Amino acid sequence: MPITIIMFPGQGSQHKGMGEDLFKEFPEDVETANRVLGYNIVELCLADADNKLILTNYTQPALFFVNYLKYKKYLQTNSQPDYFIGHSLGEFNALNAAGVFNFETGLKIVQKRGELMFSVKGTSMAAIIGAEQAHIERILNDKFPEIDIANINSKLQIVISGTTEILEKAADYFEEEGLVYFPLKVSGAFHSRYMTPVKQEFESFIKSMPLSNLNVPVVANFLADIYPNEKDGIIECMVNQIDNPIKWLQSVEYLMRMGECNFIEIGAGDVLTNIIKKIKSQNALENKL
């Protein structure tokens, strides 16, 4: 029997119109979200009149909410998976689904996380396609030491974080090297040293929240391994994710080593599904060599 893994996407998956098929079906959850967040979540997701969906303080609660509703819908006809995994913000959906905190607490956590990350100005992220992590690291160490690796999505897709100014300079260099440089639709240098100033406040906030142990294993972005099943370890992984790289490739390979895997993406889009395909095809190619 294949191992079933539910994946929740993070920022970059948001789009106007997401969740439209679910809001009328779950009106009580919509009311809860509106009350906790202090604004109309449906208007944000469907109309986005002020283009707030690209701002992380709005993106994070909106994506968490849509991911949550989609998983709730999924459970109407399916059982819980063997494992959960989430990409960045999506990891908080994974923790919610695994019973670490309830829906309302999750909204409060991701809203605070978004507000803190949004407070770091003048920074952004970009994806580099066509080179492995070690090659990107050499370039950064030699040419752009102010830039950090933020996400290892696949063997040939690495995301970097830095100030907007230095990223613009790096763009020219990477393109001259024959690599694809793709700016991301995010409003900060997530998972990098630039988030460290807000880390302590995030930790203090999480410690004030009611947390439980996991009832289904969750693979941590920070560890590329299973979350510890005790409060201090859970908090440590949640907090360290904010200024450390997302080890998505390593996390997926950790699961694949267990045997045949059925990866199911639950959320706004199919970004993670496509990354899984790339990881599998790259691994298959290497195995032939």
NORZITA-V766398 format. One record per residue. N is the residue number from 1. SS is DSSP state (H for helix, E for strand, - for the rest). PHI is phi as a letter, one per 20 degrees, with the letter a starting at -180 (none if undefined). Layout:
{{N,SS,PHI} {N,SS,PHI}}
This chain:
{{1,-,none} {2,-,f} {3,E,f} {4,E,e} {5,E,c} {6,E,e} {7,E,d} {8,E,d} {9,-,f} {10,-,d} {11,-,f} {12,-,o} {13,-,e} {14,-,f} {15,-,b} {16,-,f} {17,-,o} {18,-,f} {19,-,n} {20,-,g} {21,-,f} {22,-,d} {23,-,f} {24,-,f} {25,-,f} {26,-,c} {27,H,f} {28,H,f} {29,H,f} {30,H,f} {31,H,f} {32,H,f} {33,H,f} {34,H,f} {35,H,f} {36,H,f} {37,H,e} {38,-,n} {39,-,b} {40,-,e} {41,H,f} {42,H,f} {43,H,f} {44,H,f} {45,H,f} {46,H,e} {47,-,d} {48,-,l} {49,-,f} {50,-,d} {51,-,l} {52,H,e} {53,H,f} {54,H,e} {55,-,e} {56,H,f} {57,H,f} {58,H,d} {59,H,g} {60,H,f} {61,H,f} {62,H,f} {63,H,f} {64,H,g} {65,H,f} {66,H,f} {67,H,g} {68,H,f} {69,H,f} {70,H,f} {71,H,f} {72,H,g} {73,H,f} {74,H,g} {75,-,f} {76,-,f} {77,-,c} {78,-,c} {79,-,e} {80,-,f} {81,-,e} {82,-,e} {83,E,b} {84,E,d} {85,E,b} {86,E,c} {87,-,e} {88,-,l} {89,-,g} {90,H,g} {91,H,f} {92,H,f} {93,H,f} {94,H,f} {95,H,f} {96,H,f} {97,H,f} {98,-,e} {99,-,n} {100,-,f} {101,-,b} {102,-,e} {103,H,g} {104,H,f} {105,H,f} {106,H,f} {107,H,g} {108,H,f} {109,H,f} {110,H,f} {111,H,f} {112,H,f} {113,H,g} {114,H,f} {115,H,f} {116,H,f} {117,H,f} {118,H,f} {119,-,f} {120,-,e} {121,-,e} {122,-,m} {123,E,c} {124,E,a} {125,E,b} {126,E,b} {127,E,e} {128,E,d} {129,E,d} {130,-,p} {131,-,b} {132,-,e} {133,H,g} {134,H,f} {135,H,f} {136,H,f} {137,H,g} {138,H,f} {139,H,f} {140,H,f} {141,H,f} {142,H,e} {143,H,d} {144,-,c} {145,-,f} {146,-,e} {147,-,d} {148,E,d} {149,E,f} {150,E,d} {151,E,c} {152,E,d} {153,E,e} {154,E,b} {155,-,f} {156,-,d} {157,E,c} {158,E,d} {159,E,d} {160,E,d} {161,E,c} {162,E,a} {163,E,f} {164,H,g} {165,H,f} {166,H,f} {167,H,f} {168,H,f} {169,H,f} {170,H,f} {171,H,g} {172,H,f} {173,H,f} {174,H,f} {175,H,f} {176,H,f} {177,-,f} {178,-,n} {179,-,d} {180,E,e} {181,E,d} {182,E,c} {183,E,f} {184,-,e} {185,-,e} {186,-,c} {187,-,d} {188,-,a} {189,-,e} {190,-,f} {191,-,l} {192,-,b} {193,H,g} {194,H,f} {195,H,e} {196,H,g} {197,H,f} {198,H,d} {199,H,f} {200,H,f} {201,H,f} {202,H,f} {203,H,f} {204,H,f} {205,H,f} {206,H,f} {207,H,f} {208,-,e} {209,-,e} {210,-,f} {211,-,c} {212,-,c} {213,-,f} {214,-,f} {215,-,d} {216,-,c} {217,E,f} {218,E,c} {219,E,e} {220,E,e} {221,-,g} {222,-,f} {223,-,e} {224,-,l} {225,E,b} {226,E,f} {227,-,g} {228,-,f} {229,-,d} {230,-,b} {231,H,g} {232,H,f} {233,H,f} {234,H,f} {235,H,f} {236,H,g} {237,H,f} {238,H,f} {239,H,f} {240,H,f} {241,H,f} {242,H,f} {243,H,c} {244,-,c} {245,-,f} {246,E,e} {247,-,e} {248,H,f} {249,H,g} {250,H,f} {251,H,f} {252,H,f} {253,H,f} {254,H,g} {255,H,f} {256,H,f} {257,-,f} {258,-,f} {259,-,p} {260,-,f} {261,E,d} {262,E,d} {263,E,e} {264,E,c} {265,E,e} {266,-,d} {267,-,q} {268,-,e} {269,-,o} {270,-,c} {271,H,g} {272,H,f} {273,H,g} {274,H,f} {275,H,f} {276,H,g} {277,H,g} {278,H,f} {279,H,f} {280,H,f} {281,H,f} {282,H,f} {283,H,f} {284,H,f} {285,H,f} {286,H,f} {287,H,f} {288,H,f} {289,-,f}}
